[in-house]
Amino acid sequence: MPLNSKTISVEGIIEEALPGLTFRIRLKTDNREILAYLGGRLKLHHIKVIPGDRVVVETTAYDDKRGRIVRRL
């Protein structure tokens, strides 16, 4: 569930793992790439994500080039 009404949840596939828990993600809706970092609960529970995993990413309406990974599918 989004934190507020300004967040947009989209599904994507992890393309590349970058340093600092940052990932390059290809979105399924419009096939563009964004940068996303690992969300707090995923870090807290040591959930591993690797390239090829399907994830849910939250982006804001203000900056659609960055996001936060909130769930691994």
Secondary structure, 3 states (H helix, E strand, C coil): CCCCCCEEEEEEEEEEEECCCEEEEEECCCCCEEEEEECHHHHHCCCCCCCCCEEEEEEECCCCCEEEEEEEC
